[in-house]
Amino acid sequence: MNIINDLTAGPVGAFVAVFGVLALLARLGWALLRVGVTVAEETAAAGMAEASARRGDLTTLAERRDQAVALRRARWAQIGVSTLWAALLVAPPLLDVARPVYVAAILLWLLPRPPLRRRA
């Protein structure tokens, strides 16, 4: 652990750690945005299922209910991802490993960002 602390010490390590925190904040914001989009899509699918039920269209009703269930599952998955990003922001300072974790988080800028909407 001393080698890692030596590598991340100093002004360069602090500068890189700031960009790591920004990467984590960007991932958290994107995940929360995906939660919001999923909630909106789930609400729309549930509304269309109700409209299908009023019309008596049983095939569309079943499809919309399945879609709403899949969107609900996706919403909980996105809430889990958001919780992970929030934990990576909050836990390292509490465990006194903030700088190495935030320096490593700068690599998140190199990873592709997941799409905003779920693929059907």
Buried (B, 14 or more C-beta within 10 A) or exposed (E): EEEBEEBBEEEEBEEBBEBBBBBBBBBBEBBBEBBEBBBEBBEBBBEBBEEBBEEEBEEBBEBBBEBBEBBBEBBEBBBEBBEEBBEBBEEBEEEEBBBBBBBBBBEBEEEEEEEEEBEE
